[in-house]
Amino acid sequence: MLQSKCGIRKGEFDFSKQHILEAVEGSLKRLGTEYLDVLLLHRPDALVEPAEVAEAFGSLQSSGKVRAFGVATEPVPD
């Protein structure tokens, strides 16, 4: 299973459609694959624009680049 996450740039969070699409393209290139099984939003906050994220996810899913989506928030305690 291939999984990646997006949403954090150097020093800031970015959940814009453009960043999500660029992050996926970068992950695909680095992994040498044409699709991800799962893409996770890394620690989204209340400022996330749900419509913009949904638009990016829809584009990625319809193009076959991402099969499923999820959220990565806090680590699991020991």
MOPAC internal coordinates of N, CA, C and O (Angstrom, degrees):
PM7 1SCF
backbone

  N    0.0000 0     0.00 0     0.00 0    0    0    0
  C    1.4431 1     0.00 0     0.00 0    1    0    0
  C    1.5235 1   108.37 1     0.00 0    2    1    0
  O    1.2310 1   120.89 1   -46.53 1    3    2    1
  N    1.3140 1   115.89 1   133.47 1    3    2    1
  C    1.4617 1   121.68 1   177.14 1    5    3    2
  C    1.5212 1   109.04 1  -105.40 1    6    5    3
  O    1.2310 1   121.22 1   -55.07 1    7    6    5
  N    1.3330 1   115.28 1   124.93 1    7    6    5
  C    1.4627 1   121.24 1  -178.24 1    9    7    6
  C    1.5160 1   108.68 1  -134.16 1   10    9    7
  O    1.2310 1   120.53 1   -37.07 1   11   10    9
  N    1.3183 1   116.59 1   142.93 1   11   10    9
  C    1.4526 1   121.73 1   175.70 1   13   11   10
  C    1.5167 1   107.90 1  -141.99 1   14   13   11
  O    1.2310 1   120.95 1    -9.06 1   15   14   13
  N    1.3280 1   115.79 1   170.94 1   15   14   13
  C    1.4581 1   119.13 1   177.35 1   17   15   14
  C    1.5188 1   109.46 1  -135.40 1   18   17   15
  O    1.2310 1   121.25 1   -18.57 1   19   18   17
  N    1.3151 1   115.21 1   161.43 1   19   18   17
  C    1.4554 1   120.58 1  -179.41 1   21   19   18
  C    1.5188 1   109.06 1  -145.17 1   22   21   19
  O    1.2310 1   121.14 1   -12.13 1   23   22   21
  N    1.3213 1   115.43 1   167.87 1   23   22   21
  C    1.4526 1   120.60 1   174.85 1   25   23   22
  C    1.5123 1   114.51 1   122.77 1   26   25   23
  O    1.2310 1   119.86 1   166.37 1   27   26   25
  N    1.3288 1   117.87 1   -13.63 1   27   26   25
  C    1.4571 1   119.43 1   179.38 1   29   27   26
  C    1.5227 1   109.04 1  -118.51 1   30   29   27
  O    1.2310 1   121.62 1   -55.27 1   31   30   29
  N    1.3166 1   114.51 1   124.73 1   31   30   29
  C    1.4606 1   121.55 1   171.79 1   33   31   30
  C    1.5211 1   106.27 1  -105.81 1   34   33   31
  O    1.2310 1   119.87 1    -6.47 1   35   34   33
  N    1.2810 1   117.85 1   173.53 1   35   34   33
  C    1.4638 1   120.60 1   178.96 1   37   35   34
  C    1.5276 1   109.49 1   -56.90 1   38   37   35
  O    1.2310 1   121.14 1   -68.47 1   39   38   37
  N    1.3235 1   115.43 1   111.53 1   39   38   37
  C    1.4523 1   121.10 1   174.95 1   41   39   38
  C    1.5110 1   117.20 1    79.53 1   42   41   39
  O    1.2310 1   119.44 1  -178.33 1   43   42   41
  N    1.3341 1   118.68 1     1.67 1   43   42   41
  C    1.4708 1   119.58 1  -178.79 1   45   43   42
  C    1.5207 1   111.43 1  -156.34 1   46   45   43
  O    1.2310 1   121.73 1   -16.75 1   47   46   45
  N    1.3213 1   114.29 1   163.25 1   47   46   45
  C    1.4598 1   121.12 1   174.35 1   49   47   46
  C    1.5193 1   108.39 1   -95.52 1   50   49   47
  O    1.2310 1   120.27 1   -34.49 1   51   50   49
  N    1.3277 1   117.09 1   145.51 1   51   50   49
  C    1.4646 1   120.78 1   179.03 1   53   51   50
  C    1.5262 1   108.47 1  -149.65 1   54   53   51
  O    1.2310 1   121.07 1   -71.29 1   55   54   53
  N    1.3314 1   115.56 1   108.71 1   55   54   53
  C    1.4601 1   121.29 1   178.62 1   57   55   54
  C    1.5245 1   111.09 1  -112.71 1   58   57   55
  O    1.2310 1   120.63 1  -153.31 1   59   58   57
  N    1.3270 1   116.40 1    26.69 1   59   58   57
  C    1.4642 1   120.11 1   177.66 1   61   59   58
  C    1.5235 1   109.52 1   -70.52 1   62   61   59
  O    1.2310 1   121.11 1   -24.16 1   63   62   61
  N    1.3079 1   115.48 1   155.84 1   63   62   61
  C    1.4660 1   120.38 1   178.17 1   65   63   62
  C    1.5238 1   109.95 1   -56.19 1   66   65   63
  O    1.2310 1   120.59 1   133.80 1   67   66   65
  N    1.3266 1   116.48 1   -46.20 1   67   66   65
  C    1.4590 1   120.60 1  -177.61 1   69   67   66
  C    1.5292 1   111.05 1   -59.23 1   70   69   67
  O    1.2310 1   120.31 1   134.42 1   71   70   69
  N    1.3258 1   117.02 1   -45.58 1   71   70   69
  C    1.4666 1   119.29 1  -178.93 1   73   71   70
  C    1.5287 1   111.42 1   -65.87 1   74   73   71
  O    1.2310 1   120.22 1   138.07 1   75   74   73
  N    1.3268 1   117.18 1   -41.93 1   75   74   73
  C    1.4676 1   120.06 1   179.62 1   77   75   74
  C    1.5273 1   110.01 1   -59.97 1   78   77   75
  O    1.2310 1   120.34 1   132.98 1   79   78   77
  N    1.3266 1   116.95 1   -47.02 1   79   78   77
  C    1.4695 1   120.55 1   180.00 1   81   79   78
  C    1.5266 1   111.35 1   -63.09 1   82   81   79
  O    1.2310 1   120.36 1   136.70 1   83   82   81
  N    1.3377 1   116.91 1   -43.30 1   83   82   81
  C    1.4643 1   120.51 1   179.24 1   85   83   82
  C    1.5280 1   111.38 1   -66.13 1   86   85   83
  O    1.2310 1   120.42 1   141.42 1   87   86   85
  N    1.3265 1   116.80 1   -38.58 1   87   86   85
  C    1.4647 1   120.49 1   179.24 1   89   87   86
  C    1.5247 1   110.97 1   -63.36 1   90   89   87
  O    1.2310 1   120.51 1   138.23 1   91   90   89
  N    1.3226 1   116.64 1   -41.77 1   91   90   89
  C    1.4656 1   120.08 1   178.68 1   93   91   90
  C    1.5226 1   110.27 1   -65.22 1   94   93   91
  O    1.2310 1   120.05 1   134.91 1   95   94   93
  N    1.3201 1   117.50 1   -45.09 1   95   94   93
  C    1.4698 1   119.87 1   178.83 1   97   95   94
  C    1.5273 1   110.38 1   -58.41 1   98   97   95
  O    1.2310 1   120.30 1   137.76 1   99   98   97
  N    1.3298 1   117.03 1   -42.24 1   99   98   97
  C    1.4599 1   120.54 1   178.07 1  101   99   98
  C    1.5187 1   112.20 1   -63.45 1  102  101   99
  O    1.2310 1   120.54 1   136.84 1  103  102  101
  N    1.3232 1   116.58 1   -43.16 1  103  102  101
  C    1.4691 1   120.57 1   178.58 1  105  103  102
  C    1.5201 1   111.18 1   -62.73 1  106  105  103
  O    1.2310 1   120.58 1   135.24 1  107  106  105
  N    1.3269 1   116.49 1   -44.76 1  107  106  105
  C    1.4654 1   120.09 1   179.66 1  109  107  106
  C    1.5238 1   110.93 1   -59.68 1  110  109  107
  O    1.2310 1   121.05 1   136.85 1  111  110  109
  N    1.3192 1   115.60 1   -43.15 1  111  110  109
  C    1.4617 1   120.00 1  -179.50 1  113  111  110
  C    1.5300 1   110.82 1   -64.83 1  114  113  111
  O    1.2310 1   120.53 1   132.40 1  115  114  113
  N    1.3428 1   116.60 1   -47.60 1  115  114  113
  C    1.4670 1   119.86 1  -178.72 1  117  115  114
  C    1.5206 1   112.30 1   -64.71 1  118  117  115
  O    1.2310 1   120.24 1   145.20 1  119  118  117
  N    1.3364 1   117.14 1   -34.80 1  119  118  117
  C    1.4643 1   121.21 1  -179.58 1  121  119  118
  C    1.5280 1   112.93 1   -84.56 1  122  121  119
  O    1.2310 1   120.31 1   168.76 1  123  122  121
  N    1.3267 1   117.01 1   -11.24 1  123  122  121
  C    1.4567 1   120.55 1   179.70 1  125  123  122
  C    1.5158 1   112.83 1    65.53 1  126  125  123
  O    1.2310 1   120.75 1  -137.49 1  127  126  125
  N    1.3418 1   116.17 1    42.51 1  127  126  125
  C    1.4630 1   121.03 1  -178.04 1  129  127  126
  C    1.5260 1   110.24 1  -136.52 1  130  129  127
  O    1.2310 1   120.93 1   -10.10 1  131  130  129
  N    1.3144 1   115.84 1   169.90 1  131  130  129
  C    1.4622 1   120.77 1   179.73 1  133  131  130
  C    1.5204 1   112.88 1  -102.61 1  134  133  131
  O    1.2310 1   120.15 1   170.47 1  135  134  133
  N    1.3470 1   117.31 1    -9.53 1  135  134  133
  C    1.4666 1   119.22 1  -179.67 1  137  135  134
  C    1.5252 1   110.65 1  -153.50 1  138  137  135
  O    1.2310 1   121.35 1   -19.51 1  139  138  137
  N    1.3210 1   115.03 1   160.49 1  139  138  137
  C    1.4619 1   123.15 1   171.64 1  141  139  138
  C    1.5157 1   107.91 1  -112.35 1  142  141  139
  O    1.2310 1   120.51 1   -37.69 1  143  142  141
  N    1.3070 1   116.63 1   142.31 1  143  142  141
  C    1.4623 1   119.35 1   173.55 1  145  143  142
  C    1.5239 1   110.24 1   -71.75 1  146  145  143
  O    1.2310 1   120.57 1   140.03 1  147  146  145
  N    1.3416 1   116.51 1   -39.97 1  147  146  145
  C    1.4669 1   121.48 1  -177.01 1  149  147  146
  C    1.5233 1   110.11 1  -140.44 1  150  149  147
  O    1.2310 1   120.69 1   -43.19 1  151  150  149
  N    1.3297 1   116.29 1   136.81 1  151  150  149
  C    1.4615 1   123.06 1   171.06 1  153  151  150
  C    1.5230 1   107.34 1  -119.07 1  154  153  151
  O    1.2310 1   120.89 1   -51.75 1  155  154  153
  N    1.3326 1   115.90 1   128.25 1  155  154  153
  C    1.4592 1   121.33 1   179.90 1  157  155  154
  C    1.5238 1   110.95 1  -109.30 1  158  157  155
  O    1.2310 1   120.59 1   -42.17 1  159  158  157
  N    1.3275 1   116.47 1   137.83 1  159  158  157
  C    1.4641 1   121.07 1   167.77 1  161  159  158
  C    1.5217 1   106.08 1   -79.99 1  162  161  159
  O    1.2310 1   120.31 1   -54.46 1  163  162  161
  N    1.3181 1   117.01 1   125.54 1  163  162  161
  C    1.4591 1   121.03 1  -176.31 1  165  163  162
  C    1.5246 1   110.96 1   -91.40 1  166  165  163
  O    1.2310 1   120.76 1   -71.34 1  167  166  165
  N    1.3270 1   116.15 1   108.66 1  167  166  165
  C    1.4605 1   124.86 1   176.53 1  169  167  166
  C    1.5292 1   113.96 1    53.57 1  170  169  167
  O    1.2310 1   119.78 1  -123.29 1  171  170  169
  N    1.3308 1   118.02 1    56.71 1  171  170  169
  C    1.4721 1   119.22 1   177.54 1  173  171  170
  C    1.5294 1   110.70 1   -65.63 1  174  173  171
  O    1.2310 1   120.89 1   -28.39 1  175  174  173
  N    1.3300 1   115.91 1   151.61 1  175  174  173
  C    1.4565 1   120.54 1   179.46 1  177  175  174
  C    1.5271 1   110.56 1  -120.62 1  178  177  175
  O    1.2310 1   120.70 1     6.64 1  179  178  177
  N    1.3133 1   116.27 1  -173.36 1  179  178  177
  C    1.4665 1   121.57 1  -176.41 1  181  179  178
  C    1.5258 1   112.95 1   -68.96 1  182  181  179
  O    1.2310 1   119.44 1   166.85 1  183  182  181
  N    1.3147 1   118.67 1   -13.15 1  183  182  181
  C    1.4636 1   121.78 1  -178.95 1  185  183  182
  C    1.5259 1   113.36 1   -87.67 1  186  185  183
  O    1.2310 1   120.24 1   177.07 1  187  186  185
  N    1.3124 1   117.15 1    -2.93 1  187  186  185
  C    1.4649 1   121.24 1   178.54 1  189  187  186
  C    1.5254 1   109.03 1   -62.82 1  190  189  187
  O    1.2310 1   120.70 1   -43.18 1  191  190  189
  N    1.3229 1   116.26 1   136.82 1  191  190  189
  C    1.4656 1   121.91 1   176.18 1  193  191  190
  C    1.5279 1   107.74 1   -90.49 1  194  193  191
  O    1.2310 1   119.55 1   -78.24 1  195  194  193
  N    1.3370 1   118.47 1   101.76 1  195  194  193
  C    1.4690 1   120.79 1  -175.73 1  197  195  194
  C    1.5275 1   113.85 1   -55.57 1  198  197  195
  O    1.2310 1   119.89 1   140.89 1  199  198  197
  N    1.3224 1   117.82 1   -39.11 1  199  198  197
  C    1.4663 1   120.17 1  -178.59 1  201  199  198
  C    1.5234 1   111.24 1   -65.21 1  202  201  199
  O    1.2310 1   120.53 1   141.32 1  203  202  201
  N    1.3244 1   116.59 1   -38.68 1  203  202  201
  C    1.4641 1   120.22 1  -179.80 1  205  203  202
  C    1.5300 1   110.86 1   -68.86 1  206  205  203
  O    1.2310 1   120.63 1   138.43 1  207  206  205
  N    1.3267 1   116.40 1   -41.57 1  207  206  205
  C    1.4641 1   120.60 1   177.20 1  209  207  206
  C    1.5262 1   109.75 1   -63.73 1  210  209  207
  O    1.2310 1   120.43 1   135.84 1  211  210  209
  N    1.3294 1   116.79 1   -44.16 1  211  210  209
  C    1.4706 1   120.76 1   179.90 1  213  211  210
  C    1.5223 1   111.09 1   -61.74 1  214  213  211
  O    1.2310 1   120.52 1   141.26 1  215  214  213
  N    1.3218 1   116.61 1   -38.74 1  215  214  213
  C    1.4711 1   120.27 1   178.67 1  217  215  214
  C    1.5301 1   110.43 1   -64.36 1  218  217  215
  O    1.2310 1   120.33 1   136.65 1  219  218  217
  N    1.3207 1   116.98 1   -43.35 1  219  218  217
  C    1.4676 1   120.57 1   178.20 1  221  219  218
  C    1.5236 1   110.46 1   -63.84 1  222  221  219
  O    1.2310 1   120.49 1   134.37 1  223  222  221
  N    1.3374 1   116.68 1   -45.63 1  223  222  221
  C    1.4612 1   120.53 1   179.73 1  225  223  222
  C    1.5263 1   111.12 1   -61.55 1  226  225  223
  O    1.2310 1   120.25 1   137.49 1  227  226  225
  N    1.3200 1   117.12 1   -42.51 1  227  226  225
  C    1.4632 1   120.80 1   179.23 1  229  227  226
  C    1.5140 1   111.48 1   -60.73 1  230  229  227
  O    1.2310 1   120.73 1   136.50 1  231  230  229
  N    1.3232 1   116.21 1   -43.50 1  231  230  229
  C    1.4613 1   121.25 1   179.10 1  233  231  230
  C    1.5282 1   111.06 1   -63.38 1  234  233  231
  O    1.2310 1   120.53 1   136.04 1  235  234  233
  N    1.3230 1   116.59 1   -43.96 1  235  234  233
  C    1.4667 1   120.68 1  -179.25 1  237  235  234
  C    1.5202 1   112.15 1   -67.08 1  238  237  235
  O    1.2310 1   120.60 1   141.31 1  239  238  237
  N    1.3257 1   116.46 1   -38.69 1  239  238  237
  C    1.4626 1   119.56 1  -179.85 1  241  239  238
  C    1.5244 1   111.01 1   -71.46 1  242  241  239
  O    1.2310 1   119.96 1   135.98 1  243  242  241
  N    1.3249 1   117.67 1   -44.02 1  243  242  241
  C    1.4686 1   119.82 1  -178.09 1  245  243  242
  C    1.5289 1   111.97 1   -67.69 1  246  245  243
  O    1.2310 1   120.14 1   152.94 1  247  246  245
  N    1.3331 1   117.34 1   -27.06 1  247  246  245
  C    1.4644 1   120.50 1   177.86 1  249  247  246
  C    1.5273 1   112.00 1   -83.74 1  250  249  247
  O    1.2310 1   120.53 1   173.51 1  251  250  249
  N    1.3427 1   116.60 1    -6.49 1  251  250  249
  C    1.4608 1   120.39 1   179.58 1  253  251  250
  C    1.5171 1   114.35 1    81.07 1  254  253  251
  O    1.2310 1   120.15 1  -170.55 1  255  254  253
  N    1.3309 1   117.31 1     9.45 1  255  254  253
  C    1.4633 1   120.00 1  -178.18 1  257  255  254
  C    1.5202 1   113.05 1   -81.24 1  258  257  255
  O    1.2310 1   120.21 1   154.46 1  259  258  257
  N    1.3371 1   117.20 1   -25.54 1  259  258  257
  C    1.4661 1   121.56 1   178.30 1  261  259  258
  C    1.5183 1   108.22 1  -137.80 1  262  261  259
  O    1.2310 1   120.90 1   -46.99 1  263  262  261
  N    1.3266 1   115.89 1   133.01 1  263  262  261
  C    1.4677 1   120.54 1  -177.88 1  265  263  262
  C    1.5264 1   113.04 1   -92.17 1  266  265  263
  O    1.2310 1   119.79 1   145.24 1  267  266  265
  N    1.3386 1   118.00 1   -34.76 1  267  266  265
  C    1.4695 1   120.95 1  -177.48 1  269  267  266
  C    1.5247 1   109.19 1  -147.72 1  270  269  267
  O    1.2310 1   120.99 1   -19.54 1  271  270  269
  N    1.3284 1   115.71 1   160.46 1  271  270  269
  C    1.4578 1   121.96 1  -175.70 1  273  271  270
  C    1.5177 1   110.32 1  -131.00 1  274  273  271
  O    1.2310 1   120.80 1   -25.05 1  275  274  273
  N    1.3261 1   116.08 1   154.95 1  275  274  273
  C    1.4532 1   120.88 1   178.04 1  277  275  274
  C    1.5158 1   110.52 1  -159.28 1  278  277  275
  O    1.2310 1   121.03 1     9.30 1  279  278  277
  N    1.3218 1   115.64 1  -170.70 1  279  278  277
  C    1.4594 1   122.66 1  -177.88 1  281  279  278
  C    1.5216 1   108.93 1  -130.53 1  282  281  279
  O    1.2310 1   120.71 1   -45.19 1  283  282  281
  N    1.3218 1   116.25 1   134.81 1  283  282  281
  C    1.4636 1   122.32 1   173.54 1  285  283  282
  C    1.5219 1   106.59 1  -110.19 1  286  285  283
  O    1.2310 1   120.47 1   -62.14 1  287  286  285
  N    1.3370 1   116.71 1   117.86 1  287  286  285
  C    1.4618 1   118.34 1  -177.04 1  289  287  286
  C    1.5182 1   111.72 1  -114.28 1  290  289  287
  O    1.2310 1   120.08 1    94.76 1  291  290  289
  N    1.2843 1   117.46 1   -85.24 1  291  290  289
  C    1.4606 1   121.51 1  -175.33 1  293  291  290
  C    1.5219 1   110.37 1  -111.71 1  294  293  291
  O    1.2310 1   120.41 1   -29.45 1  295  294  293
  N    1.3391 1   116.81 1   150.55 1  295  294  293
  C    1.4633 1   118.84 1   176.69 1  297  295  294
  C    1.5278 1   110.95 1   -66.96 1  298  297  295
  O    1.2310 1   121.13 1   -25.36 1  299  298  297
  N    1.2960 1   115.44 1   154.64 1  299  298  297
  C    1.4606 1   121.27 1   176.67 1  301  299  298
  C    1.5250 1   107.93 1   -76.36 1  302  301  299
  O    1.2310 1   119.79 1   -51.49 1  303  302  301
  N    1.3417 1   118.00 1   128.51 1  303  302  301
  C    1.4691 1   119.41 1  -179.98 1  305  303  302
  C    1.5313 1   111.43 1   -65.28 1  306  305  303
  O    1.2310 1   121.25 1   -30.02 1  307  306  305
  N    1.3194 1   115.21 1   149.98 1  307  306  305
  C    1.4741 1   120.47 1   177.98 1  309  307  306
  C    1.5069 1   111.43 1   -68.34 1  310  309  307
  O    1.2310 1   120.10 1   180.00 1  311  310  309

